Amino acid sequence: MPTLAAYIGAALAEIAGCFAFWAWLRLDKPIWWIVPGMASLALFAYLLTLADSAAAGRAYAAYGGIYVAASLFWLWAVEGVRPDRWDLIGVSICLLGAGVIIAGPRAPV
């Protein structure tokens, strides 16, 4: 699985899992919402291991930019709140940083 696909899948799984807890605690959804939330968080952890990186910390750092973008997509698609210009500027900076981390030349380890 290509790294970008793993990151996107991981981000959506993480956000869905965290949202399940948010919905239970903040939106008065039933407690059973955390069951699929926990499964989604486990899927997130698994998908993140598929990233092509020799170091976990670097994989997690690059994933951060993708997570921010996916979070704003969730904000718009699921919560119905359109990201504003500051959200878009911020996510652009995050994605640029993630791109540098992912594509930067590395010495063989």
FIKOLZA-1660 file (N, C-alpha, C; in steps of 0.1 Angstrom, whole numbers, plus 5000, padded with zeros to 4 digits):
% residues 109
   i   px   py   pz ch aa at
   1 5009 4988 5000  A  M  N
   1 5000 5000 5000  A  M CA
   1 5009 5012 5000  A  M  C
   2 5007 5021 4991  A  P  N
   2 5015 5034 4991  A  P CA
   2 5013 5042 5003  A  P  C
   3 5023 5049 5007  A  T  N
   3 5023 5056 5020  A  T CA
   3 5012 5066 5021  A  T  C
   4 5009 5074 5010  A  L  N
   4 4999 5084 5010  A  L CA
   4 4985 5077 5013  A  L  C
   5 4983 5066 5007  A  A  N
   5 4970 5058 5009  A  A CA
   5 4969 5054 5023  A  A  C
   6 4980 5049 5029  A  A  N
   6 4980 5044 5043  A  A CA
   6 4977 5056 5052  A  A  C
   7 4983 5068 5049  A  Y  N
   7 4981 5079 5057  A  Y CA
   7 4967 5084 5057  A  Y  C
   8 4961 5084 5045  A  I  N
   8 4947 5089 5043  A  I CA
   8 4938 5079 5051  A  I  C
   9 4940 5066 5049  A  G  N
   9 4931 5057 5056  A  G CA
   9 4933 5058 5071  A  G  C
  10 4945 5059 5075  A  A  N
  10 4948 5061 5090  A  A CA
  10 4941 5073 5095  A  A  C
  11 4942 5084 5088  A  A  N
  11 4936 5097 5093  A  A CA
  11 4921 5095 5094  A  A  C
  12 4915 5090 5084  A  L  N
  12 4900 5088 5085  A  L CA
  12 4896 5079 5096  A  L  C
  13 4904 5068 5098  A  A  N
  13 4901 5059 5109  A  A CA
  13 4903 5065 5122  A  A  C
  14 4913 5073 5124  A  E  N
  14 4916 5079 5137  A  E CA
  14 4905 5090 5140  A  E  C
  15 4901 5098 5130  A  I  N
  15 4891 5108 5132  A  I CA
  15 4878 5102 5135  A  I  C
  16 4874 5091 5128  A  A  N
  16 4861 5084 5131  A  A CA
  16 4861 5078 5145  A  A  C
  17 4872 5072 5149  A  G  N
  17 4873 5067 5162  A  G CA
  17 4872 5077 5173  A  G  C
  18 4880 5088 5171  A  C  N
  18 4879 5099 5181  A  C CA
  18 4865 5105 5181  A  C  C
  19 4859 5107 5169  A  F  N
  19 4846 5113 5169  A  F CA
  19 4835 5104 5176  A  F  C
  20 4837 5091 5176  A  A  N
  20 4828 5082 5183  A  A CA
  20 4828 5086 5198  A  A  C
  21 4840 5088 5203  A  F  N
  21 4841 5092 5217  A  F CA
  21 4835 5106 5219  A  F  C
  22 4838 5115 5210  A  W  N
  22 4833 5129 5211  A  W CA
  22 4818 5128 5211  A  W  C
  23 4812 5120 5202  A  A  N
  23 4797 5119 5201  A  A CA
  23 4791 5114 5214  A  A  C
  24 4798 5104 5220  A  W  N
  24 4793 5098 5232  A  W CA
  24 4793 5108 5244  A  W  C
  25 4805 5115 5245  A  L  N
  25 4807 5124 5256  A  L CA
  25 4801 5138 5254  A  L  C
  26 4801 5143 5242  A  R  N
  26 4797 5157 5240  A  R CA
  26 4783 5158 5232  A  R  C
  27 4779 5148 5225  A  L  N
  27 4767 5149 5218  A  L CA
  27 4756 5139 5223  A  L  C
  28 4758 5134 5235  A  D  N
  28 4749 5125 5241  A  D CA
  28 4744 5113 5233  A  D  C
  29 4754 5107 5226  A  K  N
  29 4751 5095 5219  A  K CA
  29 4753 5083 5229  A  K  C
  30 4747 5072 5226  A  P  N
  30 4748 5060 5235  A  P CA
  30 4762 5055 5237  A  P  C
  31 4765 5049 5248  A  I  N
  31 4779 5045 5251  A  I CA
  31 4784 5034 5241  A  I  C
  32 4775 5027 5235  A  W  N
  32 4779 5017 5225  A  W CA
  32 4786 5023 5213  A  W  C
  33 4785 5036 5211  A  W  N
  33 4793 5043 5200  A  W CA
  33 4808 5041 5202  A  W  C
  34 4813 5039 5214  A  I  N
  34 4827 5037 5216  A  I CA
  34 4832 5024 5211  A  I  C
  35 4823 5014 5209  A  V  N
  35 4828 5001 5204  A  V CA
  35 4833 5002 5189  A  V  C
  36 4825 5008 5180  A  P  N
  36 4831 5010 5167  A  P CA
  36 4843 5020 5167  A  P  C
  37 4842 5029 5177  A  G  N
  37 4853 5039 5178  A  G CA
  37 4866 5032 5181  A  G  C
  38 4866 5023 5191  A  M  N
  38 4878 5016 5194  A  M CA
  38 4883 5007 5183  A  M  C
  39 4874 5001 5175  A  A  N
  39 4878 4993 5163  A  A CA
  39 4884 5002 5153  A  A  C
  40 4879 5014 5151  A  S  N
  40 4884 5023 5142  A  S CA
  40 4898 5028 5146  A  S  C
  41 4900 5030 5159  A  L  N
  41 4913 5034 5164  A  L CA
  41 4924 5023 5162  A  L  C
  42 4919 5011 5164  A  A  N
  42 4928 4999 5161  A  A CA
  42 4932 4999 5147  A  A  C
  43 4922 5001 5138  A  L  N
  43 4925 5002 5123  A  L CA
  43 4935 5013 5120  A  L  C
  44 4933 5024 5126  A  F  N
  44 4942 5036 5125  A  F CA
  44 4957 5031 5128  A  F  C
  45 4959 5025 5139  A  A  N
  45 4972 5021 5143  A  A CA
  45 4978 5011 5133  A  A  C
  46 4970 5002 5129  A  Y  N
  46 4975 4992 5119  A  Y CA
  46 4979 4999 5106  A  Y  C
  47 4970 5008 5101  A  L  N
  47 4973 5014 5088  A  L CA
  47 4985 5023 5089  A  L  C
  48 4988 5029 5100  A  L  N
  48 5000 5037 5101  A  L CA
  48 5012 5029 5100  A  L  C
  49 5012 5016 5104  A  T  N
  49 5024 5008 5103  A  T CA
  49 5027 5005 5088  A  T  C
  50 5018 5007 5079  A  L  N
  50 5020 5004 5065  A  L CA
  50 5028 5015 5058  A  L  C
  51 5030 5026 5064  A  A  N
  51 5038 5037 5058  A  A CA
  51 5052 5033 5055  A  A  C
  52 5057 5037 5044  A  D  N
  52 5070 5033 5040  A  D CA
  52 5080 5043 5046  A  D  C
  53 5085 5039 5058  A  S  N
  53 5095 5047 5065  A  S CA
  53 5103 5037 5074  A  S  C
  54 5116 5040 5075  A  A  N
  54 5125 5032 5083  A  A CA
  54 5124 5036 5098  A  A  C
  55 5118 5047 5101  A  A  N
  55 5116 5052 5115  A  A CA
  55 5102 5056 5118  A  A  C
  56 5097 5051 5129  A  A  N
  56 5083 5053 5133  A  A CA
  56 5081 5068 5135  A  A  C
  57 5090 5075 5142  A  G  N
  57 5088 5089 5145  A  G CA
  57 5087 5097 5132  A  G  C
  58 5095 5094 5122  A  R  N
  58 5094 5101 5109  A  R CA
  58 5080 5099 5102  A  R  C
  59 5076 5086 5103  A  A  N
  59 5063 5083 5097  A  A CA
  59 5052 5091 5104  A  A  C
  60 5052 5091 5117  A  Y  N
  60 5042 5098 5125  A  Y CA
  60 5043 5113 5122  A  Y  C
  61 5054 5119 5121  A  A  N
  61 5056 5133 5118  A  A CA
  61 5050 5137 5105  A  A  C
  62 5053 5129 5095  A  A  N
  62 5047 5132 5082  A  A CA
  62 5032 5130 5081  A  A  C
  63 5027 5120 5089  A  Y  N
  63 5013 5117 5090  A  Y CA
  63 5006 5129 5096  A  Y  C
  64 5012 5137 5104  A  G  N
  64 5005 5148 5110  A  G CA
  64 4999 5158 5100  A  G  C
  65 5006 5161 5089  A  G  N
  65 5000 5170 5079  A  G CA
  65 4988 5164 5073  A  G  C
  66 4988 5151 5070  A  I  N
  66 4977 5144 5064  A  I CA
  66 4965 5144 5073  A  I  C
  67 4968 5142 5086  A  Y  N
  67 4958 5142 5097  A  Y CA
  67 4951 5156 5097  A  Y  C
  68 4958 5166 5097  A  V  N
  68 4952 5180 5097  A  V CA
  68 4943 5182 5085  A  V  C
  69 4948 5178 5073  A  A  N
  69 4939 5179 5061  A  A CA
  69 4926 5171 5063  A  A  C
  70 4928 5158 5067  A  A  N
  70 4916 5150 5069  A  A CA
  70 4907 5155 5079  A  A  C
  71 4912 5161 5090  A  S  N
  71 4904 5167 5100  A  S CA
  71 4895 5179 5094  A  S  C
  72 4901 5187 5086  A  L  N
  72 4893 5198 5080  A  L CA
  72 4883 5192 5070  A  L  C
  73 4887 5182 5063  A  F  N
  73 4877 5175 5054  A  F CA
  73 4865 5170 5063  A  F  C
  74 4868 5164 5074  A  W  N
  74 4858 5159 5083  A  W CA
  74 4849 5170 5088  A  W  C
  75 4855 5181 5092  A  L  N
  75 4848 5193 5096  A  L CA
  75 4838 5197 5086  A  L  C
  76 4842 5197 5073  A  W  N
  76 4833 5201 5063  A  W CA
  76 4822 5191 5059  A  W  C
  77 4827 5178 5057  A  A  N
  77 4818 5168 5052  A  A CA
  77 4809 5162 5062  A  A  C
  78 4814 5160 5074  A  V  N
  78 4805 5154 5085  A  V CA
  78 4799 5164 5094  A  V  C
  79 4806 5174 5098  A  E  N
  79 4800 5184 5107  A  E CA
  79 4793 5196 5100  A  E  C
  80 4795 5197 5087  A  G  N
  80 4788 5207 5080  A  G CA
  80 4794 5221 5082  A  G  C
  81 4806 5223 5087  A  V  N
  81 4813 5235 5089  A  V CA
  81 4823 5237 5078  A  V  C
  82 4822 5248 5070  A  R  N
  82 4832 5250 5060  A  R CA
  82 4844 5256 5065  A  R  C
  83 4856 5250 5062  A  P  N
  83 4869 5256 5067  A  P CA
  83 4870 5270 5062  A  P  C
  84 4876 5279 5070  A  D  N
  84 4878 5293 5066  A  D CA
  84 4892 5294 5061  A  D  C
  85 4896 5306 5057  A  R  N
  85 4909 5309 5050  A  R CA
  85 4920 5305 5060  A  R  C
  86 4919 5307 5073  A  W  N
  86 4929 5304 5082  A  W CA
  86 4931 5289 5083  A  W  C
  87 4920 5282 5082  A  D  N
  87 4922 5267 5082  A  D CA
  87 4929 5263 5070  A  D  C
  88 4926 5269 5058  A  L  N
  88 4932 5265 5046  A  L CA
  88 4947 5269 5045  A  L  C
  89 4950 5281 5051  A  I  N
  89 4964 5285 5052  A  I CA
  89 4972 5275 5061  A  I  C
  90 4966 5272 5072  A  G  N
  90 4973 5263 5082  A  G CA
  90 4975 5249 5076  A  G  C
  91 4965 5244 5069  A  V  N
  91 4966 5230 5063  A  V CA
  91 4977 5230 5052  A  V  C
  92 4977 5241 5045  A  S  N
  92 4987 5242 5034  A  S CA
  92 5002 5241 5040  A  S  C
  93 5004 5248 5051  A  I  N
  93 5017 5248 5058  A  I CA
  93 5020 5234 5063  A  I  C
  94 5010 5227 5069  A  C  N
  94 5011 5214 5074  A  C CA
  94 5015 5204 5062  A  C  C
  95 5007 5205 5051  A  L  N
  95 5010 5196 5040  A  L CA
  95 5023 5198 5034  A  L  C
  96 5028 5211 5033  A  L  N
  96 5041 5214 5028  A  L CA
  96 5052 5207 5037  A  L  C
  97 5050 5208 5050  A  G  N
  97 5059 5202 5060  A  G CA
  97 5059 5187 5058  A  G  C
  98 5047 5181 5057  A  A  N
  98 5046 5166 5055  A  A CA
  98 5053 5162 5042  A  A  C
  99 5051 5170 5032  A  G  N
  99 5058 5166 5019  A  G CA
  99 5073 5167 5020  A  G  C
 100 5078 5176 5027  A  V  N
 100 5093 5177 5029  A  V CA
 100 5098 5165 5037  A  V  C
 101 5090 5161 5047  A  I  N
 101 5094 5149 5055  A  I CA
 101 5094 5137 5047  A  I  C
 102 5083 5135 5039  A  I  N
 102 5081 5123 5031  A  I CA
 102 5091 5122 5020  A  I  C
 103 5093 5133 5012  A  A  N
 103 5101 5133 5000  A  A CA
 103 5115 5137 5002  A  A  C
 104 5119 5142 5014  A  G  N
 104 5133 5146 5016  A  G CA
 104 5143 5135 5013  A  G  C
 105 5154 5138 5007  A  P  N
 105 5164 5128 5005  A  P CA
 105 5170 5123 5018  A  P  C
 106 5172 5110 5019  A  R  N
 106 5177 5104 5031  A  R CA
 106 5190 5096 5028  A  R  C
 107 5199 5096 5037  A  A  N
 107 5210 5088 5036  A  A CA
 107 5206 5073 5040  A  A  C
 108 5212 5063 5034  A  P  N
 108 5208 5050 5037  A  P CA
 108 5211 5047 5052  A  P  C
 109 5202 5040 5058  A  V  N
 109 5204 5036 5072  A  V CA
 109 5209 5022 5074  A  V  C
% end
